[in-house]
Amino acid sequence: MSPATATGTCPIVLRRPTAAPEMNAVLTHDIKDLGSIVCHEAGVVEPITLSILKFLGNEGAEASAWIEEAVQRKSLPLLARIDIALRRIADRGGTLEAQWAKETLEKAIQPAFSYFPPLH
């Protein structure tokens, strides 16, 4: 298991608080017995999600085994962070990486959310 996988499973939002309370507000989902996750609509607001984004952006389809391992772990926090990262990559338009990210979201990540209560 990689350090990003282990940290990515943390069931609380991993964000440093700031002095301005209005800057601390982040859209989240609090799921009983599973923890708190950042809503995909908030985007990349956690450093661990940024790290996952950079990793997936660099590795692309070469990260498929890592994605598969993450899905098998059935960790809602990790899936949510991967979902956010892949959405950002998919937003890059007609690139090969964007196509891979979109397919990975549709075929691996979104189906894995079926193990958990609906978020929206």
Secondary structure, DSSP 8 states (H G I E B T S, - for coil): --HHHHHHT-SS------SSHHHH---EEEETTTEEEE-GGG-S-SHHHHHHHHHHHHHGGGGHHHHHHHHHHT-HHHHHHHHHHHHHHHTT-SSHHHHHHHHHIIIIIHHHGGGS----
